[in-house]
């Protein structure tokens, strides 16, 4: 006899703190994934990466 899998969904109330956190996190990730426009690229000059993030090259 096979066991049947039950699918369940979790509903979060819009008034809850978890829903607000998810909305803020989603907005943040949308902003991070957005490509910068030409004006924004000109305003942010290129900088070198921190030495802790780069490997030594010989």
C-alpha positions as CSV (number, residue, x, y, z in Angstrom):
1,X,0.0,0.0,0.0
2,X,1.4,3.4,-1.1
3,X,1.3,6.3,1.2
4,X,-0.1,9.5,-0.3
5,X,1.8,12.7,0.1
6,X,-0.1,15.6,1.3
7,X,0.8,19.1,0.1
8,X,0.3,21.9,2.5
9,X,0.8,25.6,2.1
10,X,1.6,28.2,4.7
11,X,-0.4,31.4,4.6
12,X,1.1,34.4,6.3
13,X,-1.3,37.2,7.5
14,X,-0.5,40.6,6.0
15,X,-0.6,42.2,9.4
16,X,2.2,40.0,10.8
17,X,5.8,41.0,11.2
18,X,7.0,38.1,9.1
19,X,4.9,39.3,6.1
20,X,6.4,42.8,6.4
21,X,10.0,41.3,6.6
22,X,9.3,39.2,3.5
23,X,8.1,42.3,1.6
24,X,11.2,44.3,2.6
25,X,13.5,41.5,1.7
26,X,11.8,41.0,-1.7
27,X,12.1,44.7,-2.5
28,X,15.8,44.6,-1.5
29,X,16.6,41.7,-3.7
30,X,14.8,43.4,-6.6
31,X,16.9,46.5,-6.2
32,X,20.1,44.4,-6.1
33,X,19.2,42.5,-9.2
34,X,18.4,45.6,-11.2
35,X,20.9,46.8,-13.8
36,X,22.2,50.3,-13.2
37,X,21.3,53.0,-15.6
38,X,23.8,55.2,-17.4
39,X,23.5,58.1,-14.9
40,X,24.0,55.8,-12.0
41,X,27.1,54.3,-13.6
42,X,28.7,57.7,-14.1
43,X,28.0,58.7,-10.5
44,X,29.7,55.6,-9.0
45,X,33.4,55.6,-10.0
46,X,35.1,52.2,-10.1
47,X,37.1,51.2,-7.1
48,X,39.5,48.3,-6.6
49,X,38.3,45.3,-4.6
50,X,39.3,44.9,-1.0
51,X,42.5,42.9,-0.6
52,X,40.7,40.4,1.7
53,X,38.5,39.3,-1.2
54,X,41.2,38.9,-3.8
55,X,43.8,36.1,-4.0
56,X,47.5,36.6,-4.4
57,X,48.7,36.3,-7.9
58,X,52.3,35.5,-8.7
